[in-house]
Amino acid sequence: MYFPYLRGRQYELLVLRELAEENLLGMHVIPIIEPVKISPTFMSTMEAFAKAEQKIALIFNPEVGDLAGKKQKTVNDLRIFLEGGKVVPSIIVNTSALECLRELQIASGNILTILDNGDFLKTYEAVFGSDSPLFTLFPDDRRIRRVVRENKILFEDKFQKKPRNADYPEDEFLSDDHLYYIEEGYQGFGDYSIVGNEFTESAFAPRAVAIHIAYFDKDNALRIRHFISDSNEGISDVAGKFAEAVSKLAAWYKNVEPKPFTRGLQTLLRHYANGTYPGLPTLKKLSIMHHLELIGQFLNEVEAK
Protein backbone atom coordinates (compact mmCIF):
# COMPACT_ATOMS: atom_id res chain seq x y z
CA MET A 1 0.00 0.00 0.00
CA TYR A 2 1.30 3.47 -0.93
CA PHE A 3 0.50 6.62 1.09
CA PRO A 4 1.50 9.84 -0.73
CA TYR A 5 1.30 12.84 1.61
CA LEU A 6 0.15 16.14 0.09
CA ARG A 7 -0.52 19.51 1.73
CA GLY A 8 -3.75 20.46 0.00
CA ARG A 9 -2.43 23.34 -2.07
CA GLN A 10 -4.44 24.09 -5.19
CA TYR A 11 -2.30 22.15 -7.66
CA GLU A 12 -2.05 19.15 -5.31
CA LEU A 13 -5.82 19.00 -4.92
CA LEU A 14 -6.25 19.18 -8.69
CA VAL A 15 -3.88 16.20 -9.03
CA LEU A 16 -5.98 14.11 -6.66
CA ARG A 17 -9.31 15.20 -8.10
CA GLU A 18 -8.34 14.31 -11.66
CA LEU A 19 -6.84 10.96 -10.63
CA ALA A 20 -10.03 10.08 -8.74
CA GLU A 21 -12.34 11.23 -11.53
CA GLU A 22 -10.42 9.20 -14.12
CA ASN A 23 -9.95 6.17 -11.81
CA LEU A 24 -6.16 6.31 -12.28
CA LEU A 25 -4.93 5.68 -8.73
CA GLY A 26 -5.82 2.02 -8.29
CA MET A 27 -6.87 0.41 -5.02
CA HIS A 28 -3.39 0.24 -3.50
CA VAL A 29 -2.86 4.00 -3.17
CA ILE A 30 -4.36 5.98 -0.28
CA PRO A 31 -3.47 9.68 -0.56
CA ILE A 32 -3.18 11.70 2.64
CA ILE A 33 -4.25 15.35 2.61
CA GLU A 34 -3.12 17.78 5.27
CA PRO A 35 -5.67 20.51 4.43
CA VAL A 36 -4.43 24.09 4.42
CA LYS A 37 -7.88 25.63 3.88
CA ILE A 38 -11.43 24.52 3.11
CA SER A 39 -11.64 25.85 -0.43
CA PRO A 40 -14.03 25.01 -3.29
CA THR A 41 -11.26 22.89 -4.85
CA PHE A 42 -10.81 21.01 -1.58
CA MET A 43 -14.55 20.35 -1.42
CA SER A 44 -14.73 19.14 -5.03
CA THR A 45 -11.71 16.90 -4.50
CA MET A 46 -13.31 15.21 -1.51
CA GLU A 47 -16.54 14.83 -3.50
CA ALA A 48 -14.62 13.20 -6.37
CA PHE A 49 -13.14 10.60 -4.02
CA ALA A 50 -16.54 9.91 -2.48
CA LYS A 51 -18.13 9.47 -5.91
CA ALA A 52 -15.31 7.16 -7.04
CA GLU A 53 -15.52 5.24 -3.74
CA GLN A 54 -11.77 5.71 -3.49
CA LYS A 55 -10.16 5.86 -0.05
CA ILE A 56 -8.40 9.04 1.05
CA ALA A 57 -6.90 9.97 4.43
CA LEU A 58 -7.57 13.38 5.94
CA ILE A 59 -5.49 15.05 8.67
CA PHE A 60 -7.72 16.50 11.39
CA ASN A 61 -5.00 18.47 13.22
CA PRO A 62 -3.02 20.15 10.42
CA GLU A 63 0.21 21.91 11.33
CA VAL A 64 0.39 24.33 8.38
CA GLY A 65 -1.95 26.67 6.53
CA ASP A 66 -5.12 28.46 7.62
CA LEU A 67 -6.45 25.52 9.64
CA ALA A 68 -3.35 25.01 11.79
CA GLY A 69 -3.88 25.39 15.53
CA LYS A 70 -7.67 25.77 15.40
CA LYS A 71 -8.25 22.29 16.87
CA GLN A 72 -11.94 21.95 17.76
CA LYS A 73 -13.17 24.18 14.90
CA THR A 74 -11.05 22.27 12.38
CA VAL A 75 -12.32 18.91 13.63
CA ASN A 76 -15.93 20.12 13.45
CA ASP A 77 -15.48 21.60 9.97
CA LEU A 78 -13.91 18.40 8.60
CA ARG A 79 -16.15 15.89 10.37
CA ILE A 80 -18.71 15.98 7.52
CA PHE A 81 -16.25 14.16 5.25
CA LEU A 82 -16.33 11.06 7.44
CA GLU A 83 -19.79 10.19 6.17
CA GLY A 84 -19.69 7.31 3.72
CA GLY A 85 -16.76 5.47 5.27
CA LYS A 86 -14.15 6.11 2.54
CA VAL A 87 -12.30 8.90 4.37
CA VAL A 88 -9.68 7.61 6.80
CA PRO A 89 -9.53 9.97 9.84
CA SER A 90 -5.90 10.84 10.50
CA ILE A 91 -3.88 12.75 13.07
CA ILE A 92 -0.33 13.99 13.41
CA VAL A 93 1.15 12.85 16.73
CA ASN A 94 2.01 16.21 18.31
CA THR A 95 0.86 18.32 21.25
CA SER A 96 -2.70 18.46 19.89
CA ALA A 97 -3.06 14.73 19.17
CA LEU A 98 -4.87 13.70 22.37
CA GLU A 99 -7.32 16.59 22.23
CA CYS A 100 -7.98 15.93 18.55
CA LEU A 101 -8.70 12.24 19.17
CA ARG A 102 -11.10 13.17 21.98
CA GLU A 103 -12.93 15.59 19.68
CA LEU A 104 -13.16 12.99 16.92
CA GLN A 105 -14.62 10.34 19.25
CA ILE A 106 -13.40 7.57 16.94
CA ALA A 107 -11.89 4.29 18.07
CA SER A 108 -8.09 4.15 17.93
CA GLY A 109 -8.22 1.19 15.57
CA ASN A 110 -9.84 3.35 12.89
CA ILE A 111 -7.28 6.17 13.02
CA LEU A 112 -4.24 6.70 10.77
CA THR A 113 -1.36 8.41 12.58
CA ILE A 114 1.74 10.29 11.47
CA LEU A 115 4.58 9.80 13.97
CA ASP A 116 7.49 11.60 12.30
CA ASN A 117 9.14 12.96 15.43
CA GLY A 118 10.64 10.66 18.07
CA ASP A 119 10.16 13.37 20.70
CA PHE A 120 6.43 12.53 20.67
CA LEU A 121 6.81 8.84 21.41
CA LYS A 122 5.42 9.25 24.92
CA THR A 123 2.50 11.22 23.49
CA TYR A 124 1.85 8.34 21.09
CA GLU A 125 1.87 5.84 23.96
CA ALA A 126 -0.39 8.07 26.06
CA VAL A 127 -2.88 8.54 23.21
CA PHE A 128 -3.08 4.92 22.07
CA GLY A 129 -1.84 2.85 24.98
CA SER A 130 -2.11 -0.81 24.02
CA ASP A 131 -4.57 -0.06 21.17
CA SER A 132 -2.82 0.03 17.82
CA PRO A 133 -3.97 2.63 15.27
CA LEU A 134 -5.19 1.51 11.86
CA PHE A 135 -1.82 2.61 10.44
CA THR A 136 1.18 4.42 11.87
CA LEU A 137 3.43 6.21 9.39
CA PHE A 138 6.96 6.82 10.65
CA PRO A 139 10.54 7.16 9.36
CA ASP A 140 13.24 4.52 9.63
CA ASP A 141 13.99 5.46 13.22
CA ARG A 142 15.09 2.82 15.74
CA ARG A 143 13.46 4.57 18.69
CA ILE A 144 10.09 4.64 16.95
CA ARG A 145 10.38 1.07 15.67
CA ARG A 146 10.78 -0.17 19.25
CA VAL A 147 7.41 1.33 20.18
CA VAL A 148 5.33 0.85 17.02
CA ARG A 149 4.96 -2.88 16.51
CA GLU A 150 1.80 -3.25 14.42
CA ASN A 151 0.30 -1.73 11.26
CA LYS A 152 3.59 -0.05 10.38
CA ILE A 153 4.04 2.18 7.32
CA LEU A 154 7.53 3.32 6.31
CA PHE A 155 7.26 7.07 5.75
CA GLU A 156 10.15 9.28 4.62
CA ASP A 157 10.84 12.31 2.48
CA LYS A 158 12.54 10.88 -0.62
CA PHE A 159 12.72 14.03 -2.74
CA GLN A 160 16.06 15.80 -2.40
CA LYS A 161 14.88 19.39 -2.78
CA LYS A 162 17.49 21.89 -4.02
CA PRO A 163 17.68 25.62 -3.29
CA ARG A 164 17.48 26.42 -7.01
CA ASN A 165 16.05 24.50 -9.94
CA ALA A 166 19.35 24.81 -11.75
CA ASP A 167 21.04 22.82 -8.94
CA TYR A 168 19.32 19.52 -9.69
CA PRO A 169 21.45 16.75 -11.19
CA GLU A 170 20.33 15.18 -14.44
CA ASP A 171 19.37 11.89 -12.82
CA GLU A 172 19.33 10.43 -9.30
CA PHE A 173 18.02 7.59 -7.15
CA LEU A 174 14.62 8.23 -5.57
CA SER A 175 13.48 5.11 -3.68
CA ASP A 176 13.30 1.34 -3.52
CA ASP A 177 10.87 1.14 -0.58
CA HIS A 178 8.25 -0.35 -2.91
CA LEU A 179 10.54 -3.37 -3.42
CA TYR A 180 11.43 -4.17 0.19
CA TYR A 181 8.77 -2.80 2.54
CA ILE A 182 7.00 -6.15 2.98
CA GLU A 183 10.09 -8.18 3.83
CA GLU A 184 11.13 -5.43 6.25
CA GLY A 185 7.89 -5.86 8.19
CA TYR A 186 5.84 -2.92 6.91
CA GLN A 187 2.31 -2.94 5.51
CA GLY A 188 3.04 -0.05 3.19
CA PHE A 189 5.24 2.92 2.41
CA GLY A 190 4.70 6.63 2.04
CA ASP A 191 6.46 9.85 1.06
CA TYR A 192 5.86 13.46 0.05
CA SER A 193 5.81 12.53 -3.64
CA ILE A 194 8.11 14.77 -5.68
CA VAL A 195 7.16 17.87 -3.67
CA GLY A 196 9.14 17.28 -0.50
CA ASN A 197 8.23 17.99 3.12
CA GLU A 198 9.01 21.71 3.02
CA PHE A 199 5.81 23.79 3.02
CA THR A 200 5.44 27.21 1.45
CA GLU A 201 2.43 28.91 -0.10
CA SER A 202 4.39 31.69 -1.80
CA ALA A 203 5.69 31.32 -5.34
CA PHE A 204 8.39 33.20 -7.20
CA ALA A 205 9.21 33.46 -10.88
CA PRO A 206 12.03 30.94 -11.42
CA ARG A 207 15.30 31.55 -13.19
CA ALA A 208 15.23 27.91 -14.31
CA VAL A 209 12.28 25.66 -15.10
CA ALA A 210 12.60 22.08 -13.89
CA ILE A 211 10.45 19.07 -14.82
CA HIS A 212 10.82 16.18 -12.35
CA ILE A 213 9.87 12.79 -13.80
CA ALA A 214 10.02 9.56 -11.82
CA TYR A 215 10.69 6.28 -13.63
CA PHE A 216 11.66 2.68 -12.92
CA ASP A 217 15.11 1.43 -13.93
CA LYS A 218 15.79 -2.10 -15.19
CA ASP A 219 15.87 -3.38 -11.59
CA ASN A 220 12.55 -1.67 -10.70
CA ALA A 221 14.25 0.85 -8.43
CA LEU A 222 12.58 4.26 -8.65
CA ARG A 223 14.76 7.03 -10.04
CA ILE A 224 13.99 10.63 -10.92
CA ARG A 225 15.08 12.56 -13.98
CA HIS A 226 15.36 16.35 -13.79
CA PHE A 227 14.89 18.21 -17.07
CA ILE A 228 16.24 21.75 -16.63
CA SER A 229 15.97 24.75 -18.94
CA ASP A 230 19.13 26.31 -20.40
CA SER A 231 18.43 30.06 -20.53
CA ASN A 232 18.57 30.61 -16.77
CA GLU A 233 20.17 34.04 -16.41
CA GLY A 234 16.94 35.94 -15.69
CA ILE A 235 13.26 35.39 -14.89
CA SER A 236 11.76 36.48 -18.21
CA ASP A 237 10.20 34.15 -20.82
CA VAL A 238 9.15 31.31 -18.51
CA ALA A 239 7.28 29.75 -21.45
CA GLY A 240 10.55 29.61 -23.39
CA LYS A 241 12.28 27.99 -20.42
CA PHE A 242 9.53 25.37 -20.27
CA ALA A 243 10.00 24.66 -23.98
CA GLU A 244 13.70 24.02 -23.39
CA ALA A 245 13.02 21.66 -20.48
CA VAL A 246 10.17 19.74 -22.12
CA SER A 247 12.20 19.22 -25.30
CA LYS A 248 14.77 17.38 -23.17
CA LEU A 249 11.95 15.30 -21.68
CA ALA A 250 10.70 14.37 -25.16
CA ALA A 251 14.20 13.38 -26.31
CA TRP A 252 14.72 11.21 -23.22
CA TYR A 253 11.34 9.54 -23.61
CA LYS A 254 12.17 8.35 -27.12
CA ASN A 255 15.05 6.25 -25.82
CA VAL A 256 14.16 5.22 -22.27
CA GLU A 257 13.13 1.62 -21.63
CA PRO A 258 10.80 0.57 -20.19
CA LYS A 259 8.73 3.58 -21.19
CA PRO A 260 6.56 4.93 -18.36
CA PHE A 261 3.04 5.59 -19.62
CA THR A 262 0.77 7.76 -17.49
CA ARG A 263 -1.83 10.44 -18.10
CA GLY A 264 0.36 13.12 -16.52
CA LEU A 265 3.43 12.29 -18.61
CA GLN A 266 1.47 11.97 -21.86
CA THR A 267 -0.08 15.38 -21.23
CA LEU A 268 3.37 16.91 -20.82
CA LEU A 269 4.51 15.30 -24.05
CA ARG A 270 1.45 16.69 -25.85
CA HIS A 271 2.43 20.18 -24.70
CA TYR A 272 5.81 19.58 -26.33
CA ALA A 273 4.22 18.31 -29.55
CA ASN A 274 1.77 21.24 -29.70
CA GLY A 275 4.25 23.90 -28.60
CA THR A 276 2.01 24.98 -25.73
CA TYR A 277 2.87 26.16 -22.23
CA PRO A 278 0.54 24.99 -19.41
CA GLY A 279 1.85 27.32 -16.67
CA LEU A 280 3.98 26.42 -13.68
CA PRO A 281 1.16 25.21 -11.38
CA THR A 282 -0.06 22.81 -14.07
CA LEU A 283 3.50 21.65 -14.67
CA LYS A 284 3.76 20.75 -10.97
CA LYS A 285 0.35 19.06 -11.14
CA LEU A 286 1.27 16.88 -14.11
CA SER A 287 4.60 15.79 -12.61
CA ILE A 288 2.97 14.75 -9.32
CA MET A 289 0.10 13.08 -11.17
CA HIS A 290 2.61 11.03 -13.15
CA HIS A 291 4.41 9.91 -9.99
CA LEU A 292 1.27 8.79 -8.14
CA GLU A 293 -0.15 7.01 -11.17
CA LEU A 294 3.19 5.29 -11.81
CA ILE A 295 3.33 3.84 -8.28
CA GLY A 296 -0.30 2.78 -8.52
CA GLN A 297 0.44 0.91 -11.76
CA PHE A 298 3.39 -0.87 -10.17
CA LEU A 299 1.37 -2.02 -7.15
CA ASN A 300 -1.50 -3.16 -9.37
CA GLU A 301 0.93 -5.28 -11.40
CA VAL A 302 2.48 -6.79 -8.25
CA GLU A 303 -0.96 -7.67 -6.90
CA ALA A 304 -1.95 -9.27 -10.21
CA LYS A 305 1.05 -11.68 -10.20
N, C-alpha and C positions, 0 to 999 in steps of 0.2 A: 504494500500500500504506500502511495506517495502523498505527502502533505506539503504542497507549496504554500508558503506564508506570504501574503500580500497585505499592503497597508490601506487599501481602500481609496487610493487616489483615483482620479477620474480615468486615466488610461488603464489602470489595473482592473477597475470595475468593468470597463468595456471589454477587456480581454475575457474575463470570466463570463460575462453576459453572452458574448458571441459564441464561446465554446459550449455553453449550456444550450443555447438556442439551436446550434447545429449538431448537438450530440457528439462532440469531438473529444471529450475528456476520457470517456470510458469509465468503468465502474471501480477502477483501482486507484483513482485519484480523488482525494478529498481536499479541496482548497480551504485555506484558513484565511478569513478576513479579519484584520484588526481595523475596525471602522474609524475613520477620522472625522466624518460628519454624516448625518442622515440626509443625503441629497436625493434628488429625483433619480439619478443614475444608480445610487445605492439601492433604492427601492426597486427599480426595474430589474436590477441584477438579482436580487433576492427572489423576485417574482419569477424570473426566468428559470432559476434553479428549482423552485417549487413546481412549476409547470412541467419541467423535464424530469421531475422526481429524482433529481441528482443531489447527493449529499454535499453539504457545505458546512464548515465549522465557523462559528462566529464568536469573536472575543467580546466578553461582556464587561471587562475592566480594562479598556484600552489605555495605553501609556502615552500616546501621541495624538495630536490633532485636537479638534474642538471638543471631543467627548472625554478627553483625558481628565481624570480626577473628579468627575461628577457623580460617580458611584451609583447611588440609588436612582437618580434620574436616568442615567444611561441604561441601567438594568431594566427599568420600567419602559423606556422608549423602545428597547430592543426585544422585549419579551414577546411581542406579537409574532415575531418570526419563528417562534418555537412551535407554532401550530402546524400540524401536518406531519411532524416527526422526522423531516429530512434535514433539519438544521441541528448540528451538534453543538450544544452549549459549551463554551470554552472559556477558561480563565488563565491569565498569567499569574504565576505564583510570585506575589510581591506583597507589599504591606496591606493591599486592599483585598487580597484573595479570600480571607475568611469572611469578611463582611459581604463580599460579592456572592459567595456561595450561600450565605444565609438569606440574602435577598432573592436569589434564584429559587430557593426551596426545591432543589433537584437532587436526587440521590447521587452520591459520589461516583457510583458505577456508571453513570450516564454523562459524566463530565470529561472533556478533553482538557489537559493542562499543559502549559508551557513552563518548564522549569529550566531556564537557561542561565541561572545564577546560583552557584553553590551556597552563597550566603543565605539563601532562603530555604535551605534544607529543613531546618527546624519548623519553619512556617508550613512547609509541605506536610511534615509529619503531624503537626498540630491540626491542620485542616482535614487531612484524610485518615489519620490514624492507621488502623489495620485495613481500611477499605481502599482498595485500589481504584483509581480513576479508570475511565474507559480507555484512555490513552494518556501517556505522559511523554511529551517531546522534550528531549534534553541532549546536550552535546556529549561528546566522548570524554567524559569527566569521571575519574575514578571515584571521587567522593559521592557523586550523584548515583553512579551505578550501584554502590553499596546499599543505597537506600531504596531505589526504585527497582523492584524485582519482577514486576508483572506489567504486561501491556506496554512494553517499551518501544519508543520510536526514536531513532537516531536523528538528531536535528542540529544541523550546523550551517553556517554561512559559507557557501562554496565559491561565491563570486568574489574574485580579487579586485575590488574596486580601486581605480587609479585616480590621482588628483586631477589629471587632464586626460581627455580622450586620446590625445596624441601619444600618451605614455603606454598604451596597451601593446603587448607583444602581438605578433601575427597569429600565434596559435599557442594554446596552453591546456594543460590537464584541468578538468573541472571536477569530476567525481567518479567513483566506482562503487558508491554505497548501494546502488541498485543491484550489484552483482553479489554482494557479500552480507547484506543485512540479515538475511534469514539464518545463515550459519553462525553469525555472531550473536544470535539470540534476540533479535529485534523483530517486531511485527511489521515495521515499515520504516521509512526514512523521509526526511523533510529538509527543506532549505528555503532560502529567500529568492528562489529562481535566479534570474540573471540581473536582479535589481540590487541585491545586497541588503544588509541589515540597516545601513545608515538611512535615516529618515529626514527628508527636507521637502517642503512644499514649494519653495521658490525655484525658479528656473532662470537660467541666464543663456544668452546667445552664445553658442560654442564657437571656439576657434577651429575645432576639428569635429567632424561628424563621424561617429563610430556605430557600426552595425555589429551586434554580438549574436553569433549563430552557434548554437550547440549542435553537436553531431556525435555519432558513435564511430569509434575507430574499429579496426578489424578484430580487435579483442573485446568489443562491446563496452570498453571504457568510454565515459562521456568526456569529450573535449569541447573546447569553445574556440571559435575562430573570430578574430576581431578584424573587421574591414574598415580601414581608416582613410579618410579623405587626404588629399595631397596639398591642397592650397590652404594652409592653416596659419597664415600670417595674421589675418584679421578676422572679424566676425561678419563681414558682408557676404552676400550670395550663399546663404545656407543651402538653397536648392542646388546650386552648383557643387557644393561639397557633398551633398547626398548623392548626386549623380556619379561623382568620383568613387565614393565608397561602394555604391550598389553595383557599379561596373565590375569591381573586384569580386564581389559576391557572385555575380553571374559567371565570371570566368572560372572561379573556383568550383562552382556547381557543375560545370560541364565535365570536370575531370574527377571529382570526388566519388569514391565508391566505398560502401553502399550509399546511394543517394538518399538523403532524408527527404520525405515527401509529406508536407503538412500544409494546412490552409494558410497559416501565417507566412511561411517561406514562399509559397507559390504566389501569394499576393505581393510580396516584395519583388519577386522576379518579374511579375507583370508590370510593376512600376518602372523597372529597368527597360523592359521591352517597349513600353508606351512613352517613355521619357517623361513620366510624371513624378511630382514630388508630393508625398502624402502629409508632410509636416512632422516635426519632431515627436509630438505626443503619439501620433499614429505609428511612427517608426518604433518607438518603445513598445507600443501595444503589440505590433506584429512579431517582434523578436521574442517577447514573453509568451505570446500565444504559441509560437513555434515550439518553444522549450517545453511547455506543459503538454502540448499535444504529442510531442515526440516521446516523452516519458510514458504517457498513457498508452501509446502504441506498443512500446516495449513491454510493459506489464501485461497488456492484453495478449501479446504473442507468447509470453512466458506461461501465462495461465492456460493458454490453448494447447500447450505441449503435453 
